[in-house]
Every structure is written in structure tokens, then in C-alpha cells.
Amino acid sequence: MQTAKLHTAPVRRIHVHIHTTTAPQRQRQRRRIQTSQCFTDAPRPSQAEVDSARAYCANLVRKYDAPSHILQSFIPQTSRDAYLAIRAFNVDVARIADTTSTPTVGMMRMQFWRDAVTKALAGSPPKEPVAILLAHAAEDLHNRTGGKGRLSKNWFHRIINTREQYLGNPPYPTLQSLESYAENTYSTLLYLTLSSLPQASITTDHIASHIGKATGIAAVLRGVPLVAFPQPQPGGTAGHITGQSGPTQGAVLLPLDIMAEANVREEDVFRMGGEAPGLKDAVFAVATRANDHLITAREMLSKLRSEGTLGHDFEHQNEEEHQYSSDQMSAGKEQQLKEVEQAFGVFMSSVTTQSWLDRLQKADFDLLDPNLRKNDWKLPAKAYWAYTRRNL
């Protein structure tokens, strides 16, 4: 097989219902109102608890998501606690399948995190370090913005719900379904981080969507060998999370349509590893899609700088949590560039993703190449130069 190279693919009506409210309903409404009081009325963790939670989250991210720990230096100091809490939350939720014995227990842990996030964002977190730091970050954002800034509970729940769907590592039917998984996990992590700045911009959300999709697809690729050939990993996975759950038996989690097109058979992968017929072609096809999203993000930024437009509409802009004012929707070139400048540190995960895809290409798309398991010691320098030059 000839060595392949990554390439660019051309890539309410309001209904009013009049009804009476019963006494039990009014009681439930009062209870809901009471649980969503302002932060100033809710019991807060002590400063010592916040400091301890911050150290815990930093250590958790350093151990299981080393690139994100390195990239935190590009996040404004005022949003650093939110960044660490969001990333630590992602690590804990992503690792649930590896640290629970059955899917039922895993689902119980997912429900714990739904409840923990809800309580944390209401200002009353459980005694759990990630929830404590999340509550502190949400309160700080609330105070900094005069009550206008918020971290979306629905976005946290979207991540939990998506990861829960993949607890047993079901296959991705299509490459598009893998993209949806990446959007609902890694892109959503970036939306949350942007909102912590705070920022609500269709321009930066649009760029973040493509970067998140690329990052999520690459994370799934990186995890394929670990899922296909599971081994006990008490110390974590080479300093980063893979974006997938660890099953009790092997599975090749490449999209089924791509595997069919490349004539990849799962049993061949188990017997022959990286030399299984068609496997490198399938990996190349998936990696190309991730690379295309990074190229798209760069082209959008270049077009914005030269023409004042991103070139195409944001496909997720009408979703519930993507709410923009008329001024935001009609922002001119200068305002959009200002928003991108403010958000650029959040986009640095593109550097990590591109670096890994480049190493995958150098390995001739052999996912079992041991060099792909190593951390990139050049990442701090790569990220610094990308940030200073404002290049994705």
C-alpha cells in the first residue's frame, strides 16, 4: 500500500395555554424556585474547600488529559477555575466505564454527575472536588458579569447523555454519527469554555464547532487500539483521555460504513493488528475528516480576516443553547475579529489535534504504532508559536 496523505475534502409560534394550577403543583413550583436561588443565598464551600478542589482538578487533568493541562496557560486567569472544572468533569465522566464494573453502575454514576452539575450550578454542590470548583467558577462568572454570564447546565447534560449512550461501546454506524458524537462532547466542551470568558458569539462558536469535531474524531481514533486490545491501566492512558469507554472485550470502533468501504473485518484486526487488510485505508478516511475540520476552521479565520465573513452558515446556530442577540448575529468584521482575539486561547486544542494527526500520517496511519501513545514534548512550544501568531 502506498503511503497516503491527508487532504482537503470539498468540504415559534408561541402557544398560550390557560390552565388552573392545583395546590400540589404550586407546592412543586415553590420547591423549584427555592432550589434555583441566587448564589448569594446558597451555602457556599469554604475557601479551603475551593483551594483543595482546585488542586485536585489540576492534578486530575494533568494525569489524564496532559495536553489540556498544558494549554490552560492560554486561558485568561479569570476563567482558569472554570476551565479546570470543565476539563476535570470531562475526565471523570469519560472514565466512568473504566472505573465501574457494569453498565448499570455506570449509568448510576452518570446520574450522580447530572445531579452534581445541577446542584453545583445552583450554588449548592455536593462534597465532591470537581463539583465544588464548578460551583465556585459559576458563582465567580455570575458576579463578574452582573448576573449575565452563566455556564449552561444543558451543555453539561448533553456531554453526560452522549457519553452514557456509548457506555457499552456500541459501534458508530456512519462517519456522520461519529461527527455528531464529537460535536456533542468535544465541541460542547469548547462552548462551555467560551461561555466562561464570558462570550456568546456565533463566530467563535462556529470555529469551535469545527475544532471540537476534529478533536473528538482524533480522540476516538487514538482510543481504537485501547478498546480493541483492552488491558488493565491503573495509571491512566499515557497522560490523556481517549474519548472512549473501555470495554470488557475488544471492539474495533471505526465507523461501520468506513470499515465496509475499506473491506475491514474485525476478526482480521484482532488476528493481525495494524496489518489487517484495509485497516490503514479506513483510518486514513476517518483521519482525513478530522483534518478537514481543522482546515475548515483555518479557512474560516483567513476569510474573516480578509473579507469579514466566515464563508458559510453555522449549522448548529438554531439549537436551544446557541442563543444570540440581533447585534451578535449582525456583528461586523471588526467586532468578529475582536471576539476571535478574546477566544483564541480556547482554540489551542487545534494544535494538539493537528500534532497527533501529523504523527499518525508519519506512522503511515498505523494506529498501533507505539509512538502514537507518547505525549508530544514539543506541544508547549507549538502552542506558544500558534498563539502568538494567531494561527490555528
Secondary structure, DSSP 8 states (H G I E B T S, - for coil): ----------------------HHHHHHHHHHHHHT--GGGS----HHHHHHHHHHHHHHHHHH-HHHHHHGGGS-GGGHHHHHHHHHHHHHHHTHHHH-SSHHHHHHHHHHHHHHHHHHHTT---S-HHHHHHHHHHHHHHHHTTT-----HHHHHHHHHHHHHTTT----SSHHHHHHHHIIIIIHHHHHHHHTTT---HHHHHHHHHHHHHHHHHHHHHHHHHHHS----TT-STTS--SS---SS----S-HHHHHHTT--HHHHHHHGGGSTTHHHHHHHHHHHHHHHHHHHHHHHHHHHHHSS-SS--TTTTSTT----HHHHT--HHHHHHHHHHHGGGGGHHHHHHHHHHHHHHTTT-TT-GGGGS--TTHHHHHHHHHHHT--
